[in-house]
Amino acid sequence: MALDGAKVRNVGILGHGGTGKTSLIEHVLHAAGKTNRLGRVQDGNTVCDYLEEEIQRKQTISMKLAHVDWEGIRIHMVDHPGYADFLGEVAASAPILDNIIVMVDATTGVQVGTDNAMTFADRYETPRAIFVNKLDREHSDFDQVVDQLRKTYGNQCVPLVIPIGKAEGLKGAVNILTGDTSAVADEVAQLKSEMTDAVAESDDKLLEKFLETGELSHDEFDEGLHNGIKSGKIVPIIAGSVDKDVGVRELLEVITHAFPTPFERIVTVTNGKADPTALKISPDAPFVGQVFRSVVDPYVGQLTLFRVFTGTLRSDSDFYNCTTQSKERTGKLFLMNGKEQKQVDSVGPGDLAAMTKLKHTHFGDTIAAPGTDVKLPKIELPESMVKLAITPKSRADEDKIGEALNRLAEEDPTFSHYRDPATHEHIVRGMGDLQLDILLDRMKRKFHIEATTKPPKVAFKETVKGKSEVQGKHKKQSGGHGQYGDVHLRISANGRGEGYKFVDSIVGGTVPKNFIPAVDKGCVEALEKGVIAGYPVVDIVVDLFYGSYHDVDSSEMAFKIAASMAIQKGVREARPCLLEPIMEIAITIPDDYMGDVNGDLNSRRGRILGMEGAGPGRQRIRAMVPEAEVLTYSTTLRSMTGGRGSYSLKFDHYDEVPDHIAQPLIADYEKKRAAGEATGH
């Protein structure tokens, strides 16, 4: 049955790869009696890392749900990958979470994944706490990490649970407000004072009382800590070592007593009106939820993961998909622990649950009680920048690969595929090389389809810069009717981006009107095939001004061939050149990397348009850069910035390819054409 929403918490576990997120959940499950043994990531036997590729690589690849009951509170936990290639997994669930735990490795301090976690928490104004893990390791220093966190994220980061002992001598952890602090008496006075200041400053009434009396009661402390976390004015830091089971129970105490409940969240929806309205959060209100993941389970088929914002959803009942405007039936409802499903009759506010056998419901959809038509804000995913051309190894798989890729895209909304009409290649697109490697491994294992990938072709084009006047004459006599077509064309450049223009300037019927469409068609077909390098010719004016015909031997086909011959000759005589797509790139990086990134852009023939601030300590560089120079930019930017840079690309215009780059492409085409002709192809 659905719990009272005040007795539910949901928490996302975020942070850099390898900080101990999956292990933390493993210890929480064990502490709550959900498991009778502790799994280890290294041994491949944890509850959350159960996918074959996760066991092999010893890292989380996709988000997982787990839940425990702790002191009468149901805690839902979402385990997330920590590596940048899987940032879409964090983006998909961040808007539906009420609270976030940011894991930090005490031996490395703030990393890229820490930044990403805090960025998402800031974006959605999500209450958070920081768990400093691995304090049992050599060279770990809690005070040093606290200093770094405060310098990076501000003084609202305040130690609440501190370690007893250091490194190999770590004996435990203690909450400075509620625990027995006798073992760390020397350190506590100053920390308590800092926490008291933070708690008092989180609320005007508490601050007034504190300034008057110099103290706060236990209840006032609890209330102030709770409100401070909820408003983001306090980010408690919790010391621990998951492997030594230190700090785990103290963290659970913070989650159950200090984190806000689903009732305290302000959820806005639109319902066709201009202004968004706030949802009333109650188990008795009409149900409203949102889908944040689809998972294909080998036994029950597709599982749809969703968050309940308000109301109660019961199994085997109807609901309305407000996004697709279709009715659905719930089927069975489950709470998840990794791949294990616990069937429940109903779920309520704050619950993260799964249901099966939905036909019309997909990622990001708003689902609601029949008769309720509201929409929750769209879940924004990061743009996928890495593209590869994909080809199945077996011709027999050509028909099946599309369906397999569709199934993979259903599970991972940052992955997509499409056929590029300009290059006729099948393109897969994702967040990074590792993500695409794993998805293609999954396709091989699940659907038995093997494929090869390579960087996609650039959609070059050809055009002319000058003028020419040419004749194309096709004359063939071979018994019976012959073939005769004769055209005279003037070829010139059209404005950039204005495409192909055909002009009929025939006077006196030198080319009969019924053959002129065939001339136009012959020109179009020849231009599409390309002349100097095999790419479509664009931005060109073709003027048909003269010709001749034969009463018997002329035909549409003869004039098409004559036009094609004239185009081949005329384009070559009108100063042809290659064009390439130019992209507008926006690169967001920490200030420290400005010089390196600007220098690299210049080496890629980039033209910098300007720079602007992009938040504390970050800059955004805008530039124009040829697409050919940024096909593998994701890997370069990541290595240049230690993973701290991100970028977006959009097509802007076509521009001429410099001669030293164009000539090898033209020479290569001529070589292939000569070889093709020589072998009769």
N, C-alpha and C positions, 0 to 999 in steps of 0.2 A: 504494500500500500504506500501511497505518497505520504511523505512526512510533512509535518508543519514546516513551511519554508524557513522559519526562524531556526530550525534545527538542521539546516542544510548549509554546507559551504562548498563552493567549487574553486579549485586552485590549479593554475597552470604552473608547471615546473619548467622554468626556462633557464638558459645560460649557455655558455660555450660548450663545444664537444669535449667530453672527457672530464667534466667537473663533478660527475656523480649523480646526475638526475635520476637515471633508471635505478641505481643502487639505493637512493633515498626512498623511492617508492617501494622497493623490495623490503627495506627495513620497516617502513610504516605498515605494510601488509602483514609482516611477521609480528610486529609489536601488537597489532590489533587482533591477532589470532586468525587471520585469513589464510595464512600458509603455515605449514609445520616445519619448513626448512627455509634457510636463506639461500636464494640463488645468487650466482655471481656472473657479471657480464663476461668475464674471461672464460667461464666454463660454459657459456651459452645456454644457461638454464634459468634465466630470470622470467618473471611473469610478463613483463612488457616487451622485451626484445625476443619475440618468438618467430619472426619471419626468417626464412632460410638465409637471406642475404645479410640480415642483422647478426645472426649467429656466426656467419663466416667472417664478417668484417669487424665484429665486436663494437658496433655502434648503432644507435637508434637511427632509423631511416624514415619512419612515419609515426605520427602521433598515436598514442594509445590511451585508453581510459582505464582507470582503476578506482575503486571506492572502498572505504572502510567505515565502520561505525566506531566512534571514539567518544566516550563519556556522553552517550545519548545524541551525539551529532553525527549526521552522515556527511563524510568528507569525500567529494569527488576530486580526483587528481587527473591531470592530463600530462602525460610524459611527452616531451618534444625532442626532435633532433636538435643538435647544437651547431651543425655545420651550415655554412651559407647556402649551399646547393639546395637545402631543404627549408629555407626561410619561409617558403609558401605554407608549410605546415603550421608555423607559428602565426603567420598572418591570418590563416583560416580560422583559428580558434581564439586569437587575442580579443576580438570584439565581444565574444560570448562569455568571457571569464569575469568573475567578480573579483578575483584576487590572483596575485602572481607571487611565486617564490623565485627569486633570482639566485641561482647557484654560482658561487665563485670559488675557484680553486685557490687555496691559501698559498700555494707554492708559485703561482703565476700571477695572481691578482687580476686586475681588470683586463679582459680580452675582448675580441670582436663580438663574440656571442653575448657578453655582458652588455655591451653597447646596444646591440640589437634588442635584447630583452627590455632594457630600460627605455629604449625608443618606443617600442610597442606599448609599454605601460604608460608612458607620457601621452602617446597619441590618443589612447582611450581613457586617460585619467584613471587608470586601474590602481587600486591600493596594492601595496607590495611590501615584501620583507626580503632581506638578503641573507642567505645562508652561506656562511664562510666554511667550506668543507676542507678536509684533509689537513686539519691542524695537528695531526699526529706525525706528519711527515717532517723529515729533516729540513732545516732552513725555513720552516713556516713561521710566520710572525703575525699574530692577530692584529696588534697595534699598527703595524706597517700597512696591512690591508685596509684597516679602518681609515687611516690617513689618506690612502690612495682613493678609496671610495668617496670620502668627503671632498677631496680636491676635485674629483671628476664629476660627481653628481650633486654636491652641495651638503651643507651642514644639517639638512633634515635627516641624513643617514646617521642614526644614533645607536650605539651598542646597547642591546637589551639583555642578551644572553652572552656571557663571557666565559672563556676557557679557564679551567683549573689545571695549572701546569702548562708545559710548553713542549712542542715537538714530541720526541719519544717519551717525554715525561707527562704527556697529557693524561689527566686522571678523570676528567669529566667536564661538565659545563653547568653554569648556574644562572638563573634569571635574577638580575640585580634588584628587581622589585619584589619578587615573591619567594625566592629561594633562600637557602641557608648560605650566606655569603661569608661565613667566618673564615673559610680557607683563602679568601681573596680580599680580606678586609681593607688592605692598604689601597687597592685599586678602586674599590666600590664607591667611596665617598665622592670622588671627582665625577665618576660616571653617573652616579645617582643624581648629582647636581645638574649635569648636562641633560639627563632625561627629564628631570623635574621642570627645567626651563622649557624644554621642547613640549612637554605635556601642557604646561600652563599657557604657553604661547599659542597652542592649538585652539583655544577657546577664550573669548573675551571675559566671560564670567569667572572662569578658573584663574585667569591672569589677574583679575581684580582681587580675588580672594587671596591668591598667592602673594601679591604685593602688600596686601594688608597684614596677613598673618605669618607669611613666610613658610607655610606648609599646606599640604593637601591631604585629605583623608584617603584611605585605601580605595573606597568607592569612587571618589573624585579622580584618583589616579587612573583607575580602570576606564572610567568614562572618557577621560582626556586622552588616554592612549588609543582607545577605540576610535574616537572622533579624529584624532591626529592622523592615524593610519588611513581612515576613510577619506579624509580631505587631501592626503598626500603631503601634509606638513610634517609627518613623521614616517621615516622608513627605518623600521627596526632592523638591526644587524644581529644575527644569531650565530654564535660560534659552535662548531661541531666537527665531528669526524664520523661520517656514515659508517665506514668500515669498522670503527670501534664502538658503534652504536652510541656515540656521544652527541647530545644536542637534539636528537630526534624527538624525544618526548617533549622537550622544551618548545620545539617548533610546533608540535601538535597542540600544545597549550595556547600558543599565540594564535594559531588558526581557529581554534574553537572559541577562545574568549575575547580575542582582540580584533579579528577580521570581521568586516561587515557581512550581514546576512543578505540574501536575495531581496528581501523587502526594502532594503536601504538603497537599492540601486534605482536611479532614475532612467527609465527606458522610454525613449520617444519613438513614435510610429507616425506614419502618414496614412490618411484614409481618404485621399482625394481632395482634402482641403489644402489650402495654401500653407497653413502653419502646422508643423508637427505637434502632436499632442502626447502627453505623458500617459503611459499605461498604468492602470491601477493594479498593483501587485497583490494578489490574494489567491489562495487555493480555490476560492469559490467564484472568482472572476472567469469570464470566458477564456478558454485556453488560447495562448499565443506562444509559438516557439520558432526556432530557426535551425535549419540544417547546416552543419559545418563539416561533414565528412561522409564519404561513402566507402565502404570496405567490402570486398568480395570474400566471403567466408566459404571454405571448401564444403562445409556441411549444410549450412542454412541458406547459401546463396548471398545475395546482396544485403548488407546491413547499412541502414541509414542512421548516422549519428546526429542527434539534435539536442538543443538546449531548451528547457521549458522556462519561459520568462514569467508567465502568469497563468493561473488556472490549473486545472488537472486534466491530464489525458489518460483515458482508460483503454485497456487492451480490447480488441475486437469492437472498436467504435469508429464512427466516421469523423473525418476532419476535412478542412478545406485548404487547398494550396492557393494562397493569395497571389503568388507569383505567376503560376501557370493558369490560375482561375479554373481549377479542376477539383473534383471531389476524389478523396482517397479513403481507404479503410486501413486502420492501423495494423491489423494482424497482431502478432505477439510483441510485447515490450520487454526489453532486457536492460539490466545494469551490467556493465562490463568490468571484468578484471583481466586485462590482456585479451587473450582469445577466448577466455571462459565467459559464458553468458549465464546470468542469473535471471530467470523469468520473474516479472513482477506484474501485478494487476493494474497499477496506475503509477504515474509520476507527476510531480508538482513543481512549484517554483524553485528554480536553482538546480534542479536535477539535470544531469547529463546522461542520456539514455540512447538506446538503439531500437529500431524496429525493422521488420523484414518485409519483403515482397511488395515494395512500393513501385508503381509503374510510372508515375508522372512527377516524382519529387526528386530534386537534385540539389547539388551544393548551393548554399546561399538562399534557398527558398524560404519564405515566411509561411509557416503553417499555423492554422487557427481553427477554432471551433466553427462548425457550419453556421453561416449567418454573420460571421465576423469577417470583415474585409479590410485588413490593415496591412501595412508593409513596414517591416523593420529596415533600418539602413542596410544598403548593399555591403557585403563583405569585400573590402578592397584587397586584392592580391598584388604582390610585386610583379612587375613586368618581366616576362621570361625573355632573356636576351641571347641565349646560346641556341644557334640553329645548326642542324646537320642535314645533309641529304641522305636519305635511307633507301636501300635497295635490297629486296629479299634475295637470299643466296639461291633459292630454288624458284624456277619459273612457276612451279605449281603453287607457290605461296603468294603469288602476286594478287590473287583475288582475296586471300584470307587476311593479308597484313592490315588492311584498313579496319576491319572489324576488331582485330586484336589491339590495334592502337586506340580505337574508340574505347575499349574496355579499360585500358590503362589510363586514359584521360578522365574516365568517370571517377576513378579512385584518386587521381592527382590533378586537381584543376589548374596547377601551374604548367602542366604538360599539354601540348596540343600538336596537331599535325594537319598538313594541308598540301595540296598540289599547287606548285608555283606556276601560274600560266605563262610567265615570261621565260622560264628556263625548262619547263616541263619536268621538273624534279619533284619527288615526294619529300617534303621537309618535315622534320620533327623539331620541336622547339621546347626548351626547358630552362631551368634556372642555372644549370651548370653541367659540366662534363660528367661529374660523378653521378648526378641524378639520372642523366640520360643513359649512362653505362648500366646502372642498376635496373632501369626500366626495360632496357633491351635484354638484359639477362633474364628478367622476369618473363618477358615475352617468349623467350626461348624455352624457359622451364614450363610455363603455364600453357602456352599455345603451340609449342614445338615449331616455332618459326624463327629461323636464323636470318640475320640481316647484316649487311655491311653499311658503314657510314663514312662520309667524307665531308669536308667543308663544302657548303653549297656553292654553285656557280654564281657569279655576279651577272646581273641582267644588263650587260653592255648593250648599247645600240649604236647604229651607224647613222651618219648624216652627211650633208655636203656643205662646203663653205663657199663654193664658186658656182659657175654656170657652165653649161655645155649644150651643144646642139648636135643631135645624133640621128642616124637612120637605123632602123631595124627591119630587115627584109627576110621573110621566110618564103622560099620558093623550092618546091619539090615536085618532080615529075617521075611517076613510076607506074606507067600504064593506067589507063582509065583516067578518072579525075585526078588532077594534081592538087597541090596546096599553094596558095599565094596570099601573102599579107605583107603590106609595106607601110611603115609608119615613120614619121619624122617627129622627134620630141625635143622640146627645150626643157632643160632641167635646171632648177635653181633652188636656193635655200628658202625655207619658210621660217617664220619666227620660232624661237625656242619654245617647245611645248605646244606648238600649234598643229603638229601632226602633218598628215598627208593631204594634199589638195590636187585635184585633177581638173585641168582646164581644157575645154573643147573649143579650139579656135579654127576648126575646119571651115573653109569657105569653098563653095562650088562643088561640094560632094566628092572631094578627092578620096575621102574615106566615107563610105555610105553610113548613114545614121544607125542602121541596124547592127553595124560592127563596132561602133564606138564603145558600148558597154563592155565588149570583149577586150578592147584595148585597155580600158580602165582596170578590168579584172586581171589581165595579164601583168599590168604594172604592179598592182597590189600584191599578187602572189610572189612576184620576183623580189619586191621590196621586203616582204616578210621573211624570205629565205636569207636575205643579206647578200652583200656583194663582196666586200673586202675581207670580212672576218666571220661571216656566217651569222651575224646578229641583225635583227630587223632594222631597216632604214626608216628613219622618222624625220619629221620637220622638213618636208621636201615638197616642192611644187613641180608637177609634171604637166607640161602644156603640149597637147597634140595639135600641131599646126599644119601638117601636110601629110600626104600619103598617096598610095595608088592601090587599085584593086583589079581583079580579073573577074569577068562576068560569070565564068563557070567555076574556076578553081579557088576563088576566095571563100573563106568560111570563118566562123567565130574562132575555131581552134587555131587557124593560121594567123589571125590577127593577134590572138593571145600570145602565141609563140614569138611573133615579130616584136610585140611590146616588151616581152621578157628579154629578148636579145638587146633591144635598145636600152633598157634599164641597166643591164649588166655593163654595157659600154659607156653609157652616159654618166652613171654615178662615178665610175673610175676617172672620167675626164673632168669632173666638177669639184675637184679638190676634196675628196672624201676624208672623213675623220671618224674616230670612235668617240662615243659618249659614255660616261659612267654615272651611276646613281650617287648623288652626294647626300649624306645624311646630316641632320642636325643632332649633335650629341650633347647631352647635359650630364656632366660628371660631378658627383658630390663626394668630397674628400676632406679629411682633416687638413688644417692649415699647413702642417709639416710637409705634406707631399706635393704642394703646389708646383714647386720648381721641377720635380721629376715628371709630373704628369704633363705640364706645359711643354717640357722638352720632348717628351715622347710623342705628344700630339703633333709637334712641328715635324718630327721625323716621319710621321705618317701622312704628310702633305695636308695637315689640318690647318684651318684658318680660324684663329680664336676670335670670337665675337665679343666676349666680355666675361666678367666675373662678378659674383654677388655673394653676400653672406648667406649661409644656409643653416643658421643656428649656431650655438656656442662652439667656437673653435673649428667651424666647418665652412668650406667655401664651395660654391657651385660654379664650374667652368662651362661656358657654352661655346661651341665651336662647330664649324662645318668640316666634315671629313669624308673622303671617298669611302663607300661601303667596302670596297676591296681591301681597305687598310684596317678594318675593324671586325673582320669575320671571326677572329679568335680573341677579341679584346677583353672578354671576361677574364680569361686566364691571366693575361698581362696585368690588368688593373689589380687583380687580387694579389699577385705576387709583388707588385710595386707598392701597394698600400697595406700589406699584411692583412688583406681581407676587409679593410675598413672603407674601401671605396665602393660606390655604386654608380650606375649610369643608366640613362634611357636614350633610345635612338628613335628618330622618325625620319622618313624620307622627306627631302626638301625639293631637290631639282636634279636635272641632268646637266653635266658639264663636260667639256672636252677632255679627253684623256691625253696627258703629256706624251709627246712623241716617243720618248725612251721606254715608256710602258706599252704604248700601242703597237710599236713595230714588232716585238716578239709575238704578240697575239695574232697579228696579221700574217707574219711569216709562218707560224704554226698552222694556221688555217690553210694557207696556200700549199703547204707541204702535204697536209692530209688530203686536200682536194686533188692534188696531183697524183698521190698514191691511189686514191679512190678511182680516178679516171684510168690510171694505168692498169688497175686490176678489174676494170669494167664495172665498178660499183656506181 
